[in-house]
C-alpha cells in the first residue's frame, strides 16, 4: 500500500492523544526517522489506557456482536447485576450505533471482522518487542496465559461459537474441568464448573506504568511531549496544516489522530461522521485482596475480568453507554465487587479504589486506521474499543508505514474510514443531508 508522504518540512508529525495507541504511533513514527510531537490534555497513559484489564490477548478476535447477541440485550439491561447498562436519556443518540451493531452480528460479517482483528492481533508481541526493549519495560509484561471460567456446563457449551472463532484462526485453548481450574488457580471458588486455558497470551501488571515507560523512551530519543488540549485543526482552505490547541497552533506535514473516544468530535469539524460511542468502563483496584491469582481470569457468564496487578487485584468488565459528558455512576463499579466476591471466596475489598474511563467503540468492533479520504496527511488511529492496549503497537507500526509510504504489514482495507461510507453510515462533507 502507498500511504501519505510528508511533502513539506523535514519529516515532522503531530500525534493527538497520548494513550497507548497514540504513544505507540509516536514511537514508530520516530523510529521511521520523523521528528514527532505528542499532545494530550493529560499526561501519557492517564486516560482510558490507565484503567484497563491489562490484557495483551492475541486471542481477542471475537467481535462484540455475534448472532443471537441482540435478542439477549433487553434481559441484560433489566438485570441490575449485569455488566451491560445504558442510561435511557442517552438511548436516542446511541440507537443508530446499536442498529449498526446488530448488522455487524450477521454470520458472514462476524467471520470477516474476526479475520481482520486476527490480522492485527497475531502481530501483537512482535510489534511490541522493540518498543518494550527500548523502554526497559520487560518487567511489566507477563506471558503466562489466561483462564476462561464457567459456572455451568451449559454456559461452557453455549460459548462454543466464540471458542470456534478463535480455534479456526489457530488459537489454542485447552478444555478443563472445575478441579483442573482450581489446581491452576486455587483462589477460585467451588462454583467454577469448568474452564478453558489459553497459554499463548499475556498481560501487563501495570498499564499506566507501561505507557509512561514508552513515553519516557520516546522523549529520551528526542520526542516532544506537550500537555495541551487539542481544540481543532489548522487549515488553509481544504489543506490541513496542523492542530489548534489551547496553547496555540502546532503545525506539521503529518497529523495522527489517536484521541480515543474524543476523536469523533474532532473529525466532525472536518466533515467526517464516525459511528463512535463511549463505552464506559469501570474498575475496582483492590490493594490487599487477601487472595492470590497468578494469571488473568475471565468469569464468562459475568463478563468480569480478574487481573493480578503489581499493586493488587483489578476487577474490570462494565460496559456502560451514557455518552462522553455523563458523570460517573460508581454503583456500576460496585457490581464488579459483587461478582468478584462470588468468584473468589475470602476476597478482601477494603481500600478498593474505583475508576471510570471511556472506551472508543465502533459498532463493528474494528478500529479506524488509515488516511482521511479528503485530508491524506491526516491519519486516523482510534476506535479500538476494549482492544487498545493489545492493538497499540501494531497500530503504531501501520501508521508509520502509511505516513512514510511503505507497504503495510496487513491489509488496511477493513479498518479504513471509507467502510462507513459504503454502508451509508457516514457522508463526506458537502454531501450531508
C-alpha positions, 0 to 999 in steps of 0.5 A, spaced: 500 500 500 502 507 498 500 511 504 501 519 505 508 522 504 510 528 508 511 533 502 513 539 506 518 540 512 523 535 514 519 529 516 515 532 522 508 529 525 503 531 530 500 525 534 493 527 538 492 523 544 497 520 548 494 513 550 497 507 548 495 507 541 497 514 540 504 513 544 505 507 540 504 511 533 509 516 536 514 511 537 514 508 530 513 514 527 520 516 530 523 510 529 521 511 521 526 517 522 520 523 523 521 528 528 514 527 532 510 531 537 505 528 542 499 532 545 494 530 550 490 534 555 493 529 560 499 526 561 501 519 557 497 513 559 492 517 564 486 516 560 482 510 558 489 506 557 490 507 565 484 503 567 484 497 563 484 489 564 491 489 562 490 484 557 495 483 551 490 477 548 492 475 541 486 471 542 481 477 542 478 476 535 471 475 537 467 481 535 462 484 540 456 482 536 455 475 534 448 472 532 443 471 537 447 477 541 441 482 540 435 478 542 439 477 549 440 485 550 433 487 553 434 481 559 441 484 560 439 491 561 433 489 566 438 485 570 441 490 575 447 485 576 449 485 569 455 488 566 451 491 560 447 498 562 445 504 558 442 510 561 435 511 557 436 519 556 442 517 552 438 511 548 436 516 542 443 518 540 446 511 541 440 507 537 443 508 530 450 505 533 446 499 536 442 498 529 449 498 526 451 493 531 446 488 530 448 488 522 455 487 524 452 480 528 450 477 521 454 470 520 458 472 514 460 479 517 462 476 524 467 471 520 470 477 516 471 482 522 474 476 526 479 475 520 481 482 520 482 483 528 486 476 527 490 480 522 492 485 527 492 481 533 497 475 531 502 481 530 501 483 537 508 481 541 512 482 535 510 489 534 511 490 541 518 487 542 522 493 540 518 498 543 518 494 550 526 493 549 527 500 548 523 502 554 526 497 559 519 495 560 520 487 560 518 487 567 511 489 566 509 484 561 507 477 563 506 471 558 503 466 562 496 465 559 489 466 561 483 462 564 476 462 561 471 460 567 464 457 567 459 456 572 455 451 568 456 446 563 451 449 559 454 456 559 461 452 557 457 449 551 453 455 549 460 459 548 462 454 543 461 459 537 466 464 540 471 458 542 470 456 534 472 463 532 478 463 535 480 455 534 479 456 526 484 462 526 489 457 530 488 459 537 489 454 542 485 453 548 485 447 552 478 444 555 478 443 563 474 441 568 472 445 575 478 441 579 483 442 573 481 450 574 482 450 581 489 446 581 491 452 576 488 457 580 486 455 587 483 462 589 477 460 585 471 458 588 467 451 588 462 454 583 467 454 577 464 448 573 469 448 568 474 452 564 478 453 558 486 455 558 489 459 553 497 459 554 499 463 548 497 470 551 499 475 556 498 481 560 501 487 563 501 488 571 501 495 570 498 499 564 499 506 566 506 504 568 507 501 561 505 507 557 509 512 561 515 507 560 514 508 552 513 515 553 519 516 557 523 512 551 520 516 546 522 523 549 529 520 551 530 519 543 528 526 542 520 526 542 516 532 544 511 531 549 506 537 550 500 537 555 495 541 551 488 540 549 487 539 542 481 544 540 481 543 532 485 543 526 489 548 522 487 549 515 488 553 509 482 552 505 481 544 504 489 543 506 490 541 513 496 544 516 496 542 523 492 542 530 489 548 534 490 547 541 489 551 547 496 553 547 496 555 540 497 552 533 502 546 532 503 545 525 506 539 521 506 535 514 503 529 518 497 529 523 495 522 527 489 522 530 489 517 536 484 521 541 480 515 543 473 516 544 474 524 543 476 523 536 469 523 533 468 530 535 474 532 532 473 529 525 466 532 525 469 539 524 472 536 518 466 533 515 467 526 517 461 522 521 464 516 525 459 511 528 463 512 535 460 511 542 463 511 549 463 505 552 464 506 559 468 502 563 469 501 570 474 498 575 475 496 582 483 496 584 483 492 590 490 493 594 490 487 599 485 482 596 487 477 601 487 472 595 492 470 590 491 469 582 497 468 578 494 469 571 488 473 568 481 470 569 475 471 565 468 469 569 464 468 562 457 468 564 459 475 568 463 478 563 468 480 569 475 480 568 480 478 574 487 481 573 493 480 578 496 487 578 503 489 581 499 493 586 493 488 587 487 485 584 483 489 578 476 487 577 474 490 570 468 488 565 462 494 565 460 496 559 456 502 560 453 507 554 451 514 557 455 518 552 462 522 553 459 528 558 455 523 563 458 523 570 460 517 573 455 512 576 460 508 581 454 503 583 456 500 576 463 499 579 460 496 585 457 490 581 464 488 579 465 487 587 459 483 587 461 478 582 468 478 584 466 476 591 462 470 588 468 468 584 473 468 589 471 466 596 475 470 602 476 476 597 478 482 601 475 489 598 477 494 603 481 500 600 478 498 593 479 504 589 474 505 583 475 508 576 471 510 570 474 511 563 471 511 556 472 506 551 472 508 543 467 503 540 465 502 533 459 498 532 463 493 528 468 492 533 474 494 528 478 500 529 479 506 524 486 506 521 488 509 515 488 516 511 482 521 511 479 520 504 479 528 503 485 530 508 491 524 506 496 527 511 491 526 516 491 519 519 486 516 523 488 511 529 482 510 534 476 506 535 479 500 538 474 499 543 476 494 549 482 492 544 487 498 545 492 496 549 493 489 545 492 493 538 497 499 540 503 497 537 501 494 531 497 500 530 503 504 531 507 500 526 501 501 520 501 508 521 508 509 520 508 505 514 502 509 511 505 516 513 512 514 510 509 510 504 511 503 505 507 497 504 503 495 510 504 489 514 496 487 513 491 489 509 488 496 511 482 495 507 477 493 513 479 498 518 479 504 513 474 510 514 471 509 507 467 502 510 462 507 513 461 510 507 459 504 503 454 502 508 451 509 508 453 510 515 457 516 514 457 522 508 463 526 506 462 533 507 458 537 502 454 531 501 450 531 508 443 531 508 
